[in-house]
Amino acid sequence: MPNIRKLDPTTSPMHHLGAELRRYREAAGLTQDQLGGKVYCTGSLIGQYETARKIPTRRFTMQLDDVLNTGGALLRLLDMALCFQVPLQAKEIDDLEAEAAQAYFFEPSVVHGLLQTKGYAQEVLGVLHKDELSAKLANRLDRQLILERQNPALIWVILGEAALHQVVGGREIMRSQLAHLLAFRDHRAVHIQVLPFTAGAHVGLTGAFTLFRFRNGPDLAFSEGYEAGHLTANPEDITARTLRYAHLQAAALSIQDSADLIARVMEERYGTQS
């Protein structure tokens, strides 16, 4: 069945691009499947582009322009859309995590959601919205299933040392959480580094951010916000965030030294679990 999600072109440039792609396709008298056949993809993928659920590459957009005889209109819209930051809700970020081939996370003061234990996640999510806690907790734990896939994405996480010391939910929950982090030492796809207090001033002082890389789509960068985060595919922003992440990796402890620090904090700060 074709994807006919209703879009408001005034919501964002990416929605405008999707709406225009649909308009050009319908003007050409093509179904999503028929257009997909002409550009060597599925109709479902065309539907995801039309509903702004995915961002097409420039090369693919040029193919669409050629087939639909738009005079390059779609590529011009894509270039404009990539320059804007798009607000995203939590569910949309979950979808990006699930689809990414690689994801790079920086969290200066809290353990990232994909690595949280149930007890830790419950404390974090219940700070303001206890009435919605059950649903939010179930969703967070479901997100972590991507780590158990047969071919999981590459996940790289840099945690600020503060995340190890900030007591969330008490000593037992923290000990369990740090032990859970140590359990990833031999994971084939998850790599954890700790940015120590001794690193001093660093390029991550402005806050948490994420980089997503996809097999069939442009790289994306995501920055956290209180109510909604913001996503960008602007190549200049991606380059700047990639450089920032490389600096953080260089300033952080090695994976082995990070595990040693986590184990030391677990024993010295949280002691033996009762």
DOTOR-544882 format. One record per residue (C-alpha): residue number from 1; residue in three letters; x, y, z. Coordinates in steps of 0.2 Angstrom, whole numbers, plus 5000, padded with zeros to 4 digits. Layout:
BEGIN
{node NUM,ALA,{X,Y,Z}}
...
***
This chain:
BEGIN
{node 1,MET,{5000,5000,5000}}
{node 2,PRO,{5007,5017,4996}}
{node 3,ASN,{5013,5028,5010}}
{node 4,ILE,{5001,5043,5010}}
{node 5,ARG,{5005,5052,5026}}
{node 6,LYS,{4999,5070,5025}}
{node 7,LEU,{5012,5083,5025}}
{node 8,ASP,{5012,5101,5028}}
{node 9,PRO,{5025,5109,5017}}
{node 10,THR,{5026,5124,5028}}
{node 11,THR,{5032,5113,5043}}
{node 12,SER,{5050,5111,5036}}
{node 13,PRO,{5060,5111,5020}}
{node 14,MET,{5062,5092,5021}}
{node 15,HIS,{5043,5091,5021}}
{node 16,HIS,{5042,5103,5007}}
{node 17,LEU,{5054,5092,4997}}
{node 18,GLY,{5043,5077,5000}}
{node 19,ALA,{5027,5086,4995}}
{node 20,GLU,{5035,5092,4979}}
{node 21,LEU,{5042,5075,4975}}
{node 22,ARG,{5024,5068,4977}}
{node 23,ARG,{5017,5082,4966}}
{node 24,TYR,{5029,5079,4952}}
{node 25,ARG,{5027,5060,4953}}
{node 26,GLU,{5008,5062,4952}}
{node 27,ALA,{5009,5074,4938}}
{node 28,ALA,{5019,5061,4928}}
{node 29,GLY,{5005,5049,4931}}
{node 30,LEU,{5017,5037,4941}}
{node 31,THR,{5013,5026,4956}}
{node 32,GLN,{5027,5025,4970}}
{node 33,ASP,{5031,5008,4963}}
{node 34,GLN,{5032,5013,4945}}
{node 35,LEU,{5044,5028,4950}}
{node 36,GLY,{5054,5016,4960}}
{node 37,GLY,{5056,5005,4946}}
{node 38,LYS,{5063,5019,4935}}
{node 39,VAL,{5076,5024,4948}}
{node 40,TYR,{5080,5006,4954}}
{node 41,CYS,{5072,5006,4971}}
{node 42,THR,{5056,5000,4980}}
{node 43,GLY,{5040,5010,4980}}
{node 44,SER,{5041,5009,4999}}
{node 45,LEU,{5057,5019,4998}}
{node 46,ILE,{5049,5032,4987}}
{node 47,GLY,{5035,5033,5000}}
{node 48,GLN,{5048,5037,5014}}
{node 49,TYR,{5056,5051,5004}}
{node 50,GLU,{5039,5058,5000}}
{node 51,THR,{5034,5058,5018}}
{node 52,ALA,{5050,5065,5024}}
{node 53,ARG,{5054,5049,5034}}
{node 54,LYS,{5071,5048,5025}}
{node 55,ILE,{5082,5060,5016}}
{node 56,PRO,{5088,5056,4999}}
{node 57,THR,{5106,5057,4993}}
{node 58,ARG,{5111,5071,4980}}
{node 59,ARG,{5114,5058,4967}}
{node 60,PHE,{5098,5049,4970}}
{node 61,THR,{5089,5066,4969}}
{node 62,MET,{5097,5070,4953}}
{node 63,GLN,{5090,5053,4946}}
{node 64,LEU,{5073,5058,4952}}
{node 65,ASP,{5075,5075,4943}}
{node 66,ASP,{5080,5067,4927}}
{node 67,VAL,{5066,5054,4927}}
{node 68,LEU,{5052,5067,4932}}
{node 69,ASN,{5059,5081,4921}}
{node 70,THR,{5059,5094,4935}}
{node 71,GLY,{5073,5104,4928}}
{node 72,GLY,{5083,5101,4944}}
{node 73,ALA,{5070,5108,4956}}
{node 74,LEU,{5071,5093,4968}}
{node 75,LEU,{5090,5095,4969}}
{node 76,ARG,{5088,5113,4973}}
{node 77,LEU,{5075,5109,4986}}
{node 78,LEU,{5087,5096,4994}}
{node 79,ASP,{5102,5108,4995}}
{node 80,MET,{5091,5121,5004}}
{node 81,ALA,{5083,5108,5015}}
{node 82,LEU,{5100,5101,5021}}
{node 83,CYS,{5105,5119,5027}}
{node 84,PHE,{5091,5119,5040}}
{node 85,GLN,{5090,5111,5057}}
{node 86,VAL,{5074,5100,5059}}
{node 87,PRO,{5066,5097,5076}}
{node 88,LEU,{5063,5079,5080}}
{node 89,GLN,{5053,5070,5093}}
{node 90,ALA,{5060,5055,5103}}
{node 91,LYS,{5051,5042,5092}}
{node 92,GLU,{5060,5049,5077}}
{node 93,ILE,{5077,5048,5085}}
{node 94,ASP,{5073,5030,5090}}
{node 95,ASP,{5070,5026,5071}}
{node 96,LEU,{5086,5034,5066}}
{node 97,GLU,{5095,5023,5079}}
{node 98,ALA,{5087,5008,5072}}
{node 99,GLU,{5091,5012,5054}}
{node 100,ALA,{5109,5019,5056}}
{node 101,ALA,{5124,5008,5050}}
{node 102,GLN,{5135,5018,5062}}
{node 103,ALA,{5131,5029,5077}}
{node 104,TYR,{5143,5040,5087}}
{node 105,PHE,{5136,5047,5104}}
{node 106,PHE,{5144,5059,5116}}
{node 107,GLU,{5135,5061,5133}}
{node 108,PRO,{5145,5072,5146}}
{node 109,SER,{5134,5068,5161}}
{node 110,VAL,{5123,5054,5159}}
{node 111,VAL,{5124,5036,5153}}
{node 112,HIS,{5117,5035,5136}}
{node 113,GLY,{5099,5027,5134}}
{node 114,LEU,{5105,5012,5124}}
{node 115,LEU,{5117,5007,5138}}
{node 116,GLN,{5105,5010,5153}}
{node 117,THR,{5100,4997,5165}}
{node 118,LYS,{5081,4996,5169}}
{node 119,GLY,{5084,5003,5186}}
{node 120,TYR,{5095,5018,5180}}
{node 121,ALA,{5083,5021,5166}}
{node 122,GLN,{5068,5021,5177}}
{node 123,GLU,{5076,5035,5188}}
{node 124,VAL,{5081,5045,5173}}
{node 125,LEU,{5064,5045,5165}}
{node 126,GLY,{5054,5047,5181}}
{node 127,VAL,{5061,5064,5186}}
{node 128,LEU,{5047,5074,5178}}
{node 129,HIS,{5034,5062,5170}}
{node 130,LYS,{5030,5049,5182}}
{node 131,ASP,{5013,5047,5175}}
{node 132,GLU,{5020,5041,5158}}
{node 133,LEU,{5035,5031,5166}}
{node 134,SER,{5029,5014,5161}}
{node 135,ALA,{5027,5018,5143}}
{node 136,LYS,{5043,5028,5142}}
{node 137,LEU,{5053,5014,5151}}
{node 138,ALA,{5046,5000,5140}}
{node 139,ASN,{5051,5011,5124}}
{node 140,ARG,{5069,5014,5131}}
{node 141,LEU,{5072,4995,5134}}
{node 142,ASP,{5064,4991,5117}}
{node 143,ARG,{5077,5003,5109}}
{node 144,GLN,{5091,4992,5116}}
{node 145,LEU,{5086,4977,5106}}
{node 146,ILE,{5096,4984,5091}}
{node 147,LEU,{5111,4979,5100}}
{node 148,GLU,{5106,4961,5100}}
{node 149,ARG,{5103,4960,5081}}
{node 150,GLN,{5113,4948,5071}}
{node 151,ASN,{5122,4962,5062}}
{node 152,PRO,{5121,4976,5074}}
{node 153,ALA,{5126,4994,5069}}
{node 154,LEU,{5143,5000,5075}}
{node 155,ILE,{5140,5010,5091}}
{node 156,TRP,{5153,5022,5098}}
{node 157,VAL,{5149,5030,5115}}
{node 158,ILE,{5160,5043,5124}}
{node 159,LEU,{5154,5046,5142}}
{node 160,GLY,{5160,5061,5153}}
{node 161,GLU,{5167,5054,5169}}
{node 162,ALA,{5154,5064,5178}}
{node 163,ALA,{5141,5050,5172}}
{node 164,LEU,{5150,5038,5183}}
{node 165,HIS,{5150,5049,5198}}
{node 166,GLN,{5132,5056,5197}}
{node 167,VAL,{5122,5045,5209}}
{node 168,VAL,{5106,5041,5200}}
{node 169,GLY,{5094,5030,5211}}
{node 170,GLY,{5107,5026,5224}}
{node 171,ARG,{5123,5015,5226}}
{node 172,GLU,{5115,4998,5221}}
{node 173,ILE,{5108,5005,5205}}
{node 174,MET,{5124,5014,5201}}
{node 175,ARG,{5135,4998,5204}}
{node 176,SER,{5123,4988,5193}}
{node 177,GLN,{5124,5002,5179}}
{node 178,LEU,{5143,5002,5179}}
{node 179,ALA,{5144,4983,5179}}
{node 180,HIS,{5132,4984,5164}}
{node 181,LEU,{5144,4995,5155}}
{node 182,LEU,{5159,4983,5159}}
{node 183,ALA,{5149,4969,5151}}
{node 184,PHE,{5151,4978,5134}}
{node 185,ARG,{5170,4976,5135}}
{node 186,ASP,{5169,4961,5123}}
{node 187,HIS,{5154,4967,5112}}
{node 188,ARG,{5158,4966,5094}}
{node 189,ALA,{5149,4982,5090}}
{node 190,VAL,{5148,4993,5105}}
{node 191,HIS,{5163,5003,5110}}
{node 192,ILE,{5164,5014,5126}}
{node 193,GLN,{5177,5027,5130}}
{node 194,VAL,{5177,5039,5146}}
{node 195,LEU,{5182,5057,5144}}
{node 196,PRO,{5191,5059,5161}}
{node 197,PHE,{5190,5075,5172}}
{node 198,THR,{5209,5077,5169}}
{node 199,ALA,{5205,5081,5151}}
{node 200,GLY,{5201,5099,5157}}
{node 201,ALA,{5193,5110,5144}}
{node 202,HIS,{5187,5100,5129}}
{node 203,VAL,{5177,5103,5113}}
{node 204,GLY,{5162,5094,5121}}
{node 205,LEU,{5158,5107,5134}}
{node 206,THR,{5144,5114,5124}}
{node 207,GLY,{5134,5098,5127}}
{node 208,ALA,{5128,5081,5120}}
{node 209,PHE,{5127,5077,5102}}
{node 210,THR,{5126,5062,5090}}
{node 211,LEU,{5132,5057,5073}}
{node 212,PHE,{5122,5045,5062}}
{node 213,ARG,{5129,5037,5046}}
{node 214,PHE,{5118,5027,5034}}
{node 215,ARG,{5121,5014,5020}}
{node 216,ASN,{5109,5023,5008}}
{node 217,GLY,{5107,5041,5014}}
{node 218,PRO,{5117,5056,5020}}
{node 219,ASP,{5126,5058,5037}}
{node 220,LEU,{5115,5066,5050}}
{node 221,ALA,{5120,5076,5066}}
{node 222,PHE,{5108,5077,5081}}
{node 223,SER,{5109,5089,5096}}
{node 224,GLU,{5099,5087,5112}}
{node 225,GLY,{5085,5099,5117}}
{node 226,TYR,{5074,5100,5132}}
{node 227,GLU,{5058,5097,5123}}
{node 228,ALA,{5064,5091,5105}}
{node 229,GLY,{5081,5088,5098}}
{node 230,HIS,{5087,5096,5081}}
{node 231,LEU,{5093,5086,5066}}
{node 232,THR,{5104,5093,5052}}
{node 233,ALA,{5111,5085,5036}}
{node 234,ASN,{5121,5101,5032}}
{node 235,PRO,{5138,5095,5025}}
{node 236,GLU,{5147,5109,5034}}
{node 237,ASP,{5139,5105,5051}}
{node 238,ILE,{5142,5086,5048}}
{node 239,THR,{5161,5090,5045}}
{node 240,ALA,{5162,5101,5060}}
{node 241,ARG,{5154,5088,5072}}
{node 242,THR,{5164,5074,5065}}
{node 243,LEU,{5180,5084,5069}}
{node 244,ARG,{5173,5088,5086}}
{node 245,TYR,{5170,5070,5089}}
{node 246,ALA,{5188,5065,5083}}
{node 247,HIS,{5195,5077,5096}}
{node 248,LEU,{5184,5070,5110}}
{node 249,GLN,{5190,5052,5105}}
{node 250,ALA,{5208,5058,5106}}
{node 251,ALA,{5205,5066,5123}}
{node 252,ALA,{5196,5051,5130}}
{node 253,LEU,{5204,5036,5138}}
{node 254,SER,{5207,5021,5128}}
{node 255,ILE,{5193,5008,5128}}
{node 256,GLN,{5203,4997,5140}}
{node 257,ASP,{5208,5011,5151}}
{node 258,SER,{5190,5017,5151}}
{node 259,ALA,{5185,5000,5157}}
{node 260,ASP,{5198,5000,5171}}
{node 261,LEU,{5191,5017,5177}}
{node 262,ILE,{5173,5011,5176}}
{node 263,ALA,{5178,4996,5187}}
{node 264,ARG,{5188,5007,5199}}
{node 265,VAL,{5174,5019,5202}}
{node 266,MET,{5162,5005,5204}}
{node 267,GLU,{5172,4997,5218}}
{node 268,GLU,{5178,5013,5226}}
{node 269,ARG,{5163,5024,5225}}
{node 270,TYR,{5148,5011,5226}}
{node 271,GLY,{5156,4997,5236}}
{node 272,THR,{5150,4979,5237}}
{node 273,GLN,{5132,4977,5232}}
{node 274,SER,{5121,4972,5247}}
***
